[in-house]
Amino acid sequence: MRLIWIQLALGLFQTDLAVKHEIDNNPEFEKAHKLLDGAVQVRRLRNYGMAGGRFAGHTEAIIKGSGLMTLGCAGAFLCLLLKKGHELQKLGFALLTGGALSNLYDRCRKGYVVDYVSFRTPFPWLNRLVFNLSDFFIMAGALLICFGQTEKTKE
């Protein structure tokens, strides 16, 4: 049963890489594609920084920091896999680790992360952010890990 969580993380990693590859290599995504009456927009953005493009131009430092955080998450994930129960946290760590690995891979391989989804919201700061599938995996994983803290275990 432990292997399934690792397979899930690697499957999410591969899925996100495949989507980012299509977005990054298709010139059609240089322009915006509006969905749901413009509430969602799909357009390629090469992010040379961190969230919101912060620290662009500091790729080496970003890779080192992201690498350490990803390594820490993967280590915590592997330690958790040795325990019985904690299913919600294991799911969270599979999402978090798969997403983190994919974004780290992009940074190491290309020097940027491919982002492509943005939203029209009442919040101007949120409208400026562009996400990828890994970002959603990371956010969902972090929430599941937190929710899993209250989960009753059978130990």
Residue pairs with C-beta under 8 A, 6 or more apart in sequence:
2 81
2 82
5 77
5 81
5 90
5 91
5 93
5 94
6 81
6 94
8 91
8 94
8 95
8 98
9 77
9 93
9 94
9 95
9 97
9 98
9 101
10 98
11 98
12 94
12 95
12 98
12 99
12 102
12 137
13 98
13 99
13 101
13 102
13 105
15 133
16 98
16 99
16 102
16 132
16 133
16 134
16 137
17 102
17 105
17 106
19 132
19 133
20 102
20 106
20 114
20 116
20 132
20 133
23 29
23 42
23 44
23 114
23 116
24 44
24 46
24 110
24 114
26 44
29 42
29 43
29 44
29 116
30 43
30 44
31 43
32 41
32 42
32 43
33 41
33 42
33 43
34 40
34 41
35 41
35 42
38 120
39 119
39 120
40 117
40 118
40 119
40 120
41 117
41 118
41 119
41 120
42 116
42 117
43 116
43 118
43 130
44 114
44 115
44 116
45 114
45 115
45 116
45 130
46 110
46 112
46 113
46 114
46 115
47 53
47 56
47 112
47 113
47 114
47 115
47 130
48 56
48 57
48 59
48 111
48 112
49 55
49 56
49 57
49 58
49 62
50 62
51 129
52 128
52 129
55 61
55 62
59 107
59 111
62 107
63 104
63 107
63 108
66 100
66 103
66 104
66 107
67 104
69 100
70 97
70 100
70 101
70 104
73 93
73 96
73 97
73 100
74 97
74 100
74 101
76 93
77 90
77 93
77 94
77 96
77 97
80 86
80 89
80 90
80 93
81 90
83 153
83 155
84 153
84 154
84 155
85 151
85 153
85 154
85 155
86 148
86 151
86 153
87 148
87 151
88 144
88 145
88 147
88 148
88 151
89 144
89 145
89 148
89 149
89 151
90 148
91 141
91 144
91 148
92 140
92 141
92 142
92 143
92 144
92 145
92 146
92 147
92 148
93 141
93 145
94 141
95 137
95 138
95 140
95 141
95 144
96 137
96 138
96 141
96 142
96 145
97 141
98 134
98 137
99 133
99 134
99 135
99 136
99 137
99 138
99 141
100 134
100 138
102 133
102 134
102 137
103 113
103 132
103 134
103 135
103 138
106 112
106 113
106 114
107 113
113 132
113 134
114 132
115 130
115 131
115 132
115 135
116 130
116 131
116 132
117 130
117 131
117 132
118 127
118 128
118 129
118 130
118 131
119 126
119 127
120 127
121 127
